[in-house]
């Protein structure tokens, strides 16, 4: 068995179904980073986390899993979506929505393992290259600047800004789109902020719940959310 670990988001409106999926995924050596009961919660969790795969119930209140999958694929094609469904026919439109696989309910351990192994392979086959420039707007000028000149991408007042100690400009993309484009080079700091890994100097702890990200160029420290602190520390210690 391939022992590579996936970070998973599980979405199902039934708490018992989420619990079972979580237990099975953990038995198989994967990490469930978040759960959601409907489409709105999925999008909130995606702002806080960058999972490798989404286990998505097809029948949820409001927006269906298939509708959500179609929208997520348009925004972030790199996200692996696995539908979890009681329907024994996998709809053709699901492939068009970017769904990579499906698992029938009641979920069997062996079938889930097979689907997650495929997701592992997709993750390993995913190219680690990313663009080395960012398109930003500063006043009336549009510029392409090297990614290494950016410290953070931060959501402010409905817009996304690229910032460093010497740079501030608007970016015409959402944070999740930037994660899909520059993913290997970025580090989630909190729901509204991504840091460029190469710009990160360290962490300053001012209290048990007050931790700030430090930058090589002296940009003002950025608060780190409790959820993201372990990942930030893991990057600083291991470079991953």
LUMTILUM-460598 format. One line per 3 residues: number of its first residue (from 1); for each residue z, y, x of C-alpha. Coordinates in nm, 4 decimals. Example, Ala and Ser with C-alpha at 12.3 -4.5 7.8 and 13.67 -1.06 7.14 Angstrom:
BEGIN
1	0.7800,-0.4500,1.2300; 0.7140,-0.1060,1.3670 .
***
This chain:
BEGIN
1	0.0000,0.0000,0.0000; -0.0784,0.3521,0.1177; 0.2557,0.5276,0.1650 .
4	0.1252,0.8861,0.1472; 0.3397,1.0861,-0.0945; 0.2095,1.3044,-0.3742 .
7	0.3872,1.5976,-0.5330; 0.3481,1.5625,-0.9091; 0.3795,1.7737,-1.2225 .
10	0.4377,1.5663,-1.5379; 0.3420,1.7132,-1.8770; 0.4311,1.5356,-2.2011 .
13	0.5956,1.6656,-2.5178; 0.8155,1.3524,-2.5398; 1.1225,1.3670,-2.3117 .
16	1.1481,0.9870,-2.2954; 0.7839,0.9630,-2.1846; 0.8465,1.2219,-1.9111 .
19	1.1542,1.0333,-1.7954; 0.9667,0.7035,-1.7748; 0.6744,0.8559,-1.5855 .
22	0.9148,1.0280,-1.3486; 1.1035,0.7049,-1.2809; 0.7824,0.5076,-1.2196 .
25	0.6347,0.7745,-0.9919; 0.9546,0.7875,-0.7876; 0.9622,0.4071,-0.7609 .
28	0.6112,0.4315,-0.6154; 0.7316,0.6754,-0.3490; 0.6048,1.0019,-0.4973 .
31	0.7944,1.3242,-0.5743; 0.8043,1.4851,-0.9184; 0.8399,1.8576,-0.8522 .
34	0.8437,1.9698,-1.2174; 0.8053,1.8686,-1.5812; 0.6532,2.0438,-1.8817 .
37	0.6441,1.9853,-2.2578; 0.3362,2.1915,-2.3485; 0.0454,2.3836,-2.1989 .
40	0.2388,2.7076,-2.1576; 0.5075,2.5326,-1.9553; 0.2410,2.3643,-1.7410 .
43	0.1042,2.7022,-1.6428; 0.4527,2.8379,-1.5699; 0.5308,2.5397,-1.3467 .
46	0.1981,2.5767,-1.1665; 0.3028,2.9309,-1.0761; 0.6193,2.7963,-0.9137 .
49	0.4756,2.4834,-0.7545; 0.1557,2.3603,-0.5945; 0.1440,1.9940,-0.7023 .
52	-0.1165,1.7536,-0.5691; -0.1675,1.6020,-0.9132; -0.0888,1.6676,-1.2791 .
55	-0.0038,1.3752,-1.5099; -0.1073,1.5253,-1.8421; -0.0476,1.3939,-2.1942 .
58	-0.3631,1.4341,-2.4012; -0.1779,1.4953,-2.7321; 0.0564,1.7928,-2.7085 .
61	0.1465,2.0692,-2.9566; -0.0844,2.3679,-2.9414; -0.3471,2.3392,-2.6707 .
64	-0.4393,1.9757,-2.6104; -0.4311,1.8146,-2.2690; -0.8083,1.7981,-2.2637 .
67	-0.8463,2.1687,-2.3435; -0.5904,2.2560,-2.0786; -0.7583,2.0302,-1.8218 .
70	-1.0901,2.2049,-1.8790; -0.9348,2.5462,-1.8241; -0.7362,2.4394,-1.5175 .
73	-1.0448,2.2839,-1.3600; -1.2310,2.6132,-1.3932; -0.9418,2.7957,-1.2236 .
76	-0.8481,2.5379,-0.9586; -1.0952,2.2509,-0.9033; -0.8752,2.1087,-0.6255 .
79	-0.5969,2.0108,-0.8687; -0.6159,1.6380,-0.9522; -0.5628,1.5836,-1.3262 .
82	-0.4767,1.2375,-1.4588; -0.4688,1.2096,-1.8384; -0.1964,0.9969,-1.9941 .
85	-0.3044,0.8879,-2.3409; -0.2531,0.6349,-2.6184; -0.6277,0.6409,-2.6930 .
88	-0.8168,0.3450,-2.5492; -1.1411,0.5398,-2.5188; -1.1688,0.7895,-2.2379 .
91	-1.3788,1.0756,-2.3775; -1.6905,1.1732,-2.1864; -1.5941,1.5392,-2.2099 .
94	-1.2867,1.4631,-2.0006; -1.5079,1.3992,-1.6979; -1.6799,1.7304,-1.7652 .
97	-1.3339,1.8926,-1.7738; -1.2652,1.7698,-1.4207; -1.0259,1.4872,-1.5131 .
100	-1.0198,1.2331,-1.2286; -0.8548,0.9357,-1.4044; -0.6595,0.8247,-1.7107 .
103	-0.3640,0.5968,-1.7793; -0.3021,0.4321,-2.1152; 0.0305,0.4402,-2.2962 .
106	0.2581,0.2504,-2.2801; 0.2252,0.3188,-1.9082; 0.2282,0.0124,-1.6836 .
109	0.3571,0.0469,-1.3296; 0.0520,-0.1263,-1.1806; -0.1950,0.1023,-1.3610 .
112	-0.0052,0.4162,-1.2653; 0.0067,0.2983,-0.9048; -0.3709,0.2522,-0.9072 .
115	-0.4315,0.6020,-1.0465; -0.1932,0.7631,-0.7978; -0.3495,0.5758,-0.5068 .
118	-0.6840,0.7249,-0.6050; -0.5207,1.0681,-0.6099; -0.3796,1.0012,-0.2615 .
121	-0.7280,0.9183,-0.1386; -0.8684,1.2343,-0.2964; -0.5979,1.4367,-0.1251 .
124	-0.6746,1.2781,0.2112; -1.0477,1.3322,0.1641; -0.9961,1.6970,0.0743 .
127	-1.1254,1.9214,0.3540; -0.8567,2.1202,0.5317; -1.0931,2.4042,0.6146 .
130	-1.0691,2.7323,0.4284; -1.2349,3.0762,0.4473; -1.1050,3.2917,0.7312 .
133	-1.1649,3.6219,0.5519; -1.0358,3.7900,0.2362; -1.2262,4.0309,0.0139 .
136	-1.0030,4.3258,-0.0756; -1.0435,4.6672,-0.2382; -0.8715,4.9676,-0.0787 .
139	-0.9284,5.2848,-0.2776; -1.3069,5.3172,-0.3121; -1.3810,5.0786,-0.0252 .
142	-1.4427,4.7067,-0.0445; -1.3729,4.5201,0.2761; -1.3578,4.1711,0.4197 .
145	-1.0571,4.1332,0.6458; -0.9440,3.8314,0.8498; -0.6861,3.6213,0.6687 .
148	-0.4631,3.6506,0.9756; -0.4266,4.0245,0.9055; -0.2623,3.9495,0.5682 .
151	0.1079,3.8638,0.5402; 0.1403,3.8049,0.1667; -0.0466,3.7931,-0.1614 .
154	0.1825,3.9312,-0.4292; 0.1438,3.9826,-0.8047; 0.2326,4.3386,-0.9024 .
157	0.1796,4.4989,-1.2435; -0.0935,4.2594,-1.3550; -0.2800,4.2727,-1.0223 .
160	-0.2673,4.0740,-0.6990; -0.2200,4.2690,-0.3777; -0.2842,4.1621,-0.0189 .
163	-0.0167,4.3185,0.2017; 0.0969,4.3375,0.5609; 0.2786,4.6050,0.7612 .
166	-0.0559,4.7821,0.8101; -0.2581,4.6719,0.5065; -0.2460,4.7052,0.1269 .
169	-0.5404,4.6235,-0.0982; -0.6278,4.4664,-0.4314; -0.7596,4.1087,-0.4496 .
172	-0.9802,4.0066,-0.7416; -0.8175,3.6660,-0.7941; -0.5045,3.5097,-0.9384 .
175	-0.2446,3.3521,-0.7127; -0.3366,2.9997,-0.8226; -0.7008,3.0680,-0.7400 .
178	-0.5959,3.1871,-0.3944; -0.3936,2.8658,-0.3487; -0.7039,2.6658,-0.4313 .
181	-0.9134,2.8664,-0.1849; -0.6732,2.9102,0.1077; -0.4190,2.6393,0.0212 .
184	-0.3528,2.4878,0.3683; -0.2898,2.8369,0.5083; -0.0481,2.9561,0.2387 .
187	0.3178,2.9066,0.1563; 0.4657,2.9694,-0.1891; 0.7629,3.2081,-0.1596 .
190	0.8383,3.2652,-0.5278; 0.6511,3.2658,-0.8570; 0.4694,3.5896,-0.7774 .
193	0.4162,3.5627,-0.4019; 0.2245,3.3565,-0.1465; 0.2746,3.4059,0.2262 .
196	0.0153,3.3411,0.4966; 0.1810,3.0774,0.7158; 0.0619,3.2266,1.0447 .
199	0.2377,3.5544,0.9615; 0.5787,3.3975,0.8984; 0.8443,3.4560,1.1638 .
202	1.1534,3.3018,1.0031; 1.4210,3.3199,0.7331; 1.7142,3.5586,0.7110 .
205	2.0099,3.4428,0.4987; 2.2231,3.7256,0.3634; 2.4299,3.5048,0.1340 .
208	2.4352,3.1655,-0.0357; 2.1678,3.2723,-0.2829; 2.0000,3.5546,-0.0891 .
211	1.7336,3.4347,0.1545; 1.4489,3.6516,0.2852; 1.1215,3.5649,0.4578 .
214	1.0594,3.7504,0.7850; 0.7188,3.8466,0.9264; 0.5906,3.8906,1.2810 .
217	0.4509,4.2372,1.2129; 0.7709,4.3776,1.0616; 0.6701,4.3824,0.6938 .
220	0.9814,4.4240,0.4782; 1.1431,4.0824,0.4171; 1.0475,3.9062,0.0929 .
223	1.3050,3.7237,-0.1252; 1.2599,3.3450,-0.1353; 1.3272,3.1663,-0.4633 .
226	1.5804,2.8833,-0.4726; 1.3019,2.6416,-0.5701; 1.0832,2.7330,-0.2764 .
229	1.3512,2.7589,-0.0075; 1.3386,2.3863,0.0890; 0.9613,2.4015,0.1320 .
232	0.9816,2.7192,0.3409; 1.2446,2.5630,0.5655; 1.0416,2.2454,0.5960 .
235	0.7437,2.4509,0.7134; 0.9540,2.6353,0.9724; 1.0988,2.3089,1.1066 .
238	0.7963,2.0833,1.0900; 0.4944,2.3101,1.0547; 0.3826,2.1424,0.7293 .
***
